[in-house]
Amino acid sequence: MIFTLLITILVEGCVVLVYAALRKRPAGILLRASLIVNVLTQVSLWAALRIFYQHYLITLIVVEIIIWLVESVLMYFLARGQLSPVNAIVLSLCMNAASLGVGWLLPV
């Protein structure tokens, strides 16, 4: 579980860095928000997958959608004015798509 959390933080951190560079936003604030958000939501994902392991794929899809929405809200508030609501939604979607894609390809 710790390995997947580290991979998620690394992948999503890269997405945040690209976003910060393109939008000329302070990377530190966004990276801190991303780190907090990932620690909170990864625990939820692990718990849901353990509880509903018989329906792994459906659980993964449903929980990832919920995580995307929750992360969008948390990123918006934790980024201290650096993200508009729409940018928080888009950034969170990009972060989650990247980490889900990498996670799907890794034998974890």
Steps between C-alpha positions, in 0.01 A plus 500: 500500500782739579657426160179589317467818704855601407438427132177701512672795669783488246275477193247756618782727620637501146158600367485781758847622400403513134178684587687747723757569228238546227274720714785679678371402842708428812585130484564467873146588603349269240738214585418532870128492422548198275695315768234559765220406263673180388568375850135550592347350188737204464387372839139516379587318178686222681215456749234483228702250292553279806133509599364447148779283359245271331405792273846647454456673163161652578624613841812650345299697244240628747754590768732672247211720386418589861869563572527725196212714624622509860856580389371781281333666797796440731752625243294814452497581872852379585663685211422832670358689205734357235226301325159597373228237556519397134881477507483293818262257328716476188826467695353231723370312196842513334674392820267206551504392136880496502531304823224258404665440163843440654347287775314289246826426317710422808494150649410620851 
